[in-house]
Amino acid sequence: MPKKNTPPVAPAFGPQAATAERFLLGPRHLEEWLDEVGALGLSGHLPDRSGLTDLWRVGQKEYARLALSEAGVADNAAIRPLPKSMARHIAQLVELEGVRRTFDTVPVAFGLVPLDALIISQYSMTQAVVDRIAEAHPVPISPKRLVELCLPLKAPAASFRLAGRSEKEFTFVADAHDMRFLDAQVIEPVNVQQAPVMGHPQAVIALSVGFSANLLNTVRYNGRIALNNGHHRALALRAMGMTHAPCLIQPCASMEDLQQAASSEILNNADLYFDTPRPPLLRDFDNPLLAHSFAAPRMRRVVTIKLDVQRRLLAL
């Protein structure tokens, strides 16, 4: 039951609009496929369990065929240098504090990555997001707009608001799925313009919620390039007829590097992405035997922060 002073979390951005969610089967276990489709609450819009299982069987046969006919297709993908016209943008990007702190362990490089050779680890795409990107960037897209899309200097122009709060709980809602908890910091009260409080504060804890650097970002390991972030943009660019995209690349010389740079999904299934003959690729979303679209309600990202305050006496 919500507390009396906690307003309910409401859509806040207009009525729920229908869209389509594109799911990629991926070379994975049946239960993973069923869980992936079921996780977004699309009941009433899906085939029954038997129908989903039939789709999975067809997909596994297709991946078995591709493992033979396209073995090694992701190996040693050639990365092109960025055009000189993008150099000023990249110089500004690497000076941003948020970018420096996000990519502070494994070295980074920049280049044009081949979209058809990109290994993907995100198996669902919201079609409305892909369409919105394509519609906002008509072809031919200039190098300036292309690098701003793939490697932005600013946060996205997305709706963001505090949707509910109580004394120790705060809920935020955003249209952009990239919203997340960013950081916690302890700040000296003298450095903060603060509202009146009950007492004499000796420390201020700042909890930051917002958007990540959100760059088109890949890891390169074992001669292959895996997309870490930016799946929707990459898919939209491919739909626009683009073959390459400007990207931040983290070359990983060891598994230790990969552990620092890659997403948990990539790490947990590293053998699939970097050792199998034919991993799942971005272009698989255009293969009707592997990708399927289902009607879905519009999804928004919700982040809730809860404070757990303990007060006790200890012999220190």
N, C-alpha and C positions, 0 to 999 in steps of 0.2 A: 504493500500500500504506500503511495507517495505521501510525503509529509504535507501538512496543510499549507505551508508556505512555498511549496514547490509547484510551479505551474506545469501542466502537462507539456510534453514535447510535441509540438504541432508541426505539420509540413512547412508552414511559414514562407514558402516560395511559390505559392499557387497550387492548383489542383494536381493530383498525381496523374502524370501523362503516361500512356502506354508506349512502350518501346520494344525493341527486340534484343535479346541476349544471344550472342553467338558463342557456342560451346565447341571446343575442339576435343575430340576424343582422347588423343594422345596415346602413346604406346604404354598403357598402364593397366592396373588391375580393374576389374569390373566394379568393385565396391568404391574405388576412388572416383570413377565416372559417375556412379549413381549419387555419391555424396556431393560431388561438385555441382551437379545439376540441381540437386535438392536443397543445397545450402542457401540459395537466394529466394526461397519461398515462392516458387512459381507454381504451386499446386493449382490445378484447374486449367493450366495452360500446357501441360506436358502429356506425352504419351504415357501409358501405364508402364509399370516396371518391366513387363514382358517386352513392350515395344522399345524401351530404352536399352534393354539387354540385346535385342536384335541389332540395334544400331551399333552397339559396342562390338559385336561379333564381326560385322561388316568392316568396321574400322580397323580391327586387329588384323584382318586378312589384308587390308590395304597397306598397313604398315609393314607386314611381312613381305609383301611384294616390293615395296619401296626399299626395304633393307637390302634387297638383291639388286634391283635395277638402279638405285641411286646410292649405293654404298660409297662412302667417302665424300659425298657431295658437300658436306660442311667443312671439310678439311682445308686448311691453308687458304682461307678466303682472303682475297687481296683487298687491302685498305688503301684508298686513294688519299693523297694530301688534300687539305682544305684549300679552297681558292684564297688568293692573297687578300681579296676583298673582305674576308671574314676575320682577318688577323686582329683588327682593332676591337671587334666584339669579343674575341677570345681573351685578349689582354685585359679587358674590363671584367670578364667573367672570373678569371683566376684570382682577381683581387678581392672578390666578394667574401666577406667573413663566413657566411653560411656555406659557401662552396669549399673554402679552405678547410673548414672544420669537418665537413662531410667526407672529403677525400684526403685525409691527412695521414694515411698509413701506407697504402700501396701507390706507387707512382702513377701519374695520369698522362695520357696523350690525347691528341685530337685528330680526327680524320673522317673521311667519308666511308661509311661501312656499307657493304652490299646488302640490300634488304632481303634478297632471295636466299642469302646464306646465313641469315640470323637465326640462331637457336632461340626458341621461346620457352618460357617457364610459366606463363600466365595462360590458362586454358579457357578463359571466358572474356568476352569483349562486349561492351554496351554499344550497340549499333548507333544510337543517337549521338554518342560522344565522337565516334569515328566520322559520322556524317557532318557534325558541327565543325570539326577541324577541316574537313575537305571543303565545305562551303565557305569557310572564312578565308581560305587561301586558294583562290582560283589559279589554275594553270595558264600560262607558265608562271611559276613563283620565282621571285627574284632571290638572289643569294642572301640579301639582307633579311628578307622576311623568313627565308628558310632557316637561317641560323637562329633567328629570334624565336622561331617555333620550337626548334629542337633543343636549343641551349639558352633558355630565357634568363634574362637578368633580373626580372621582377616576378612577384607572385602572380598567379593567374587571376584574371578578372572574374572571380566566382563569388556567389552569394555566401556570406558567412555571418553567423549570428549566435549570440548566447540565447539558447532556447528554453533553459530552465535552470533554476538555482535554488539552493537552500543554504543553511549555515555551513555545511561541509560537503556539498556536492554541486558540481557545475556541469551542465550539458551544453555542448556546442553542436550545431548542424551546418553543413555546407553542401553545396552542389558538387564541388570538386571532390573526387574520391581520394585525393592525395592528402586531405586534412589529417593531422595527427598530433599527438603530444610531442613537443620538440625538445624541451629541456627543463631542468630545475636548477635554480641558482639561489644562493644565499647572498643578499645584498645589504650593505650597510644602510641603515635608515636615513642617514644624512644624504645619501645619493638617490633617494627616491622621493618624488612628490606624492605624498600619500594622503589618503582621506583620514579624518579623525578616527582614532581608535581608543579603546578603553584601557588606559594605562600608558606606560612608557616603553615603546618598542625598542628592543636591542638588536633585532635582526628582522629582515623582510625576506620571505621566501617567494621567489617569482617562478610561476609555472607557465611556460610558454606553450600555446596551442596555435597552430597555423599550418602552413604548407612547407614542404621540404624544398630543397633546391630544384627538384623535379626536372632534372636534365635527362635527355636521351643518353643512357649510360649502359655500357657493355663491359663484360669481363672477357679477356682473351686468355685461354688456357688450352694447352695441348693442341695448339694450332687451330682452335675453333673460337668463334665469337658468340657469346650468349648474352641476350638482352636482359639487363638487370632492371631497367625502368624505362617507361615510354612506349609500352606495347600499343596503346591506342594511336599515338602519333605515327608510329612506324607503319601500322596497318593502313592508316589514312593516306600516308604518303605513297604507299604502294598502290592503293586504289586510284590515286591521282596520276599514276603512270611514272612515278619516280623510281629510279633503280638504286640510288645511294642517298644516304642522309648524314649530315654532320653529327658527330657523336663524341662524347667523352669516353675514352677507352682506358681500362685498367689492365695492363699486361701482367698476368700472374705467372711467376716463374716456378711457383711451388704450391702445394696444397695449403701451406700456411698463408700465403698471399691470398689464395682463393677464399679462405675462411674469413679474412678481413674484408674482402671486397664484394663477395657475392651474396645474394639473397639467401634466406634459409631454404627456400625451395630448391634452388640450384645446388646448394651444399648437400642437402639431404638426398639428392638424386644425381650426384656428380657423375656416376658411372653411366647413367642414361644420356646425359648431355655431352659428355666428353669422351666416352669410350665405345659406345655402340656404333655400328656401321652407319646408321641413318637416324639422327635424333629428330625430334619435332621441330619444324621450321615455321617461320612467320607465314610463308606462302601456303602452308597447309590449311589456313583458314579459307582458302578459295577452292579447296578440294571437297566436292559434295559428299564424298564417302567418309570424310573425316570431320567436317564441320557441319553443325546443325543450328538453326535459329529457332528460338521459342519466344512467343509473346511474353512480355514481362512488365511488371509495374516499374515505374521510375524509381531508382534507388538513390538515396543520399547517404553521405557519410555522417555518422553520429559519434562523437567522442565525449565520454563522461569521465570527469576527474573527481575522485572521492578522497577526502582527507581523513586519516585515522590518527587522532591525537591521543597520546598517552602521557599521563602526568603521574610521576611516582618519585619516591625517595630511594637513593642508592648510596652506598658507602663507596665513594670514589676518591 
